[in-house]
Every structure is written in C-alpha cells, then in structure tokens.
Amino acid sequence: MTNHSYHRAAHFLALIALLVLPFQIVAASSEEEALREYVEDNTLDLVDRLGKIQDLYSEDREAFYEEMDQALGEFVAFRRVAARVMGKYARQASGEQRDQFVEAFRRSLYDAYGGAAVSINSSDFDLAVESVEINPRHDDRATVNLRITTDTGERYGVAYSMYRPEEGNWQMENVIVEGINIGLAFRDRFEQQMQAQDGDVAAVIDQWSAEAADIDGLEDAVKDGEASDQ
C-alpha cells in the first residue's frame, strides 16, 4: 500500500473497530481487563467478517446493509451519535426527520467504509489496546485507547468513548483518531451543509451521503469549524 492508502486504511480500521465491537462484558476479576481482552480478541475477527461480505457491497447493497445491521445494529448507539451530529438543529427537526437522519447517517457510514474493506488485510497491521479506563465517578462511561501499527511501522492512536445504558451492553458514542474528533467533525460537516442549504434541515438529511461520511477531509472540517468559532 502507499502511505496515503495506509493512512486511509488506518482511519477505516479505527472506525470499523469502533463500530463493530459489541463490548459484552463477561464476569471477570477486572471489568477493565475484560473490556481490554474483548477489544483485542474481536477487532480483527470483525475486520475479517467485512472481508467476507465485501462482494455484497457491489452486488447487493441491501443485503450488505442487512449484514452490517446484524453485526452493528445492537452495539452502536446510532441514534445517540446521530443526534450529536445534528447538534442544535436536532431541536428544529421533527421526530420523523430525526428518525430519517439516523437511517441516513447509518447507511452513509456503511457506504463510506464498505467499499474500503477490499483494501484491508489483517496481516497489514497490528492492533493493541494500550489502556482502558472506566470513569470512577461515572461508571457508565469508559475510554479505550488503542494503537494501530502498520507493517511499515506507521503508528496511529485511537481513543474510543463508550457509555453503558441502564439496560444493555456498552455502546460507542464517539472516537478520536490521531487527534481528530470524529463526532465533532461530523457535526461540523452537518453545520456546513445546513449553511449551504440555507437552514433547510430536510434538504440536508435528504442529501446526506457516503461523501459526507467519508473520513477523508474530516480534519479540514474540524479546522474549519474551529476557525469559525473564533
């Protein structure tokens, strides 16, 4: 792979690892150690799964979505994440529009990274959990820090933010890749599209696509958002 391909692949792996981990915590002497082991044991397994279904992405998109939903639907807090992406505009959207954006956001992620699975080979990288911390004051929040190392020696840091609902397993709510806050980047991109559509939230939802969810350019989106706040 070229350096650009590795950079994109590392970002892809970070998000896929984030999305596909159900974080089912089994009885163990240390809940943090159980979470660490689960992340390490399952990330590559799920990347392999994506490799097995990658042909569906071009052959039968709906079947691909169904496979992704089976893997991720119960484990990713899509509604929670989508609400954060909409930010202040979630309040002006109707309940139906918010539901539509949850689905549009979910599918945009599947589209953006489904095609990239063809370039991912588990032999091209190593992934290790460096630390796990459950917030001592809020035990329904946790952070998992990982390190992805490619076979050329490039290293990428990834931090997962998780929360645990009152009933159910741990779920993802955000990820930071090499200092890029993915949730903030998506929120800034939604803001930019709202401005481009003159505040028409329905138009933004209708036009939200894999291009909007593509990880390339998210760093610029964050920088643009920070500059506009100054």
ABEGO torsion letter per residue (X at the ends): XBAAAAAAAAAAAAAAAAAABAGBBBBBABAAAAAAAAAAAAAAAAAAAAAAAAAAAAABAAAAAAAAAAAAAAABBAAAAAAAAAEAAAAABBAAAAAAAAAAAAAAAAAAAAAAAAABBAAABBBBBABBBBBAABAABBBBBBBBBBAAGBBBBBBBBBBBBABEBBBBABBBBGGBBAAAAAAAAAAAAAAAAGGBAAAAAAABBAAAABABGAAAAAAAAAAAAX
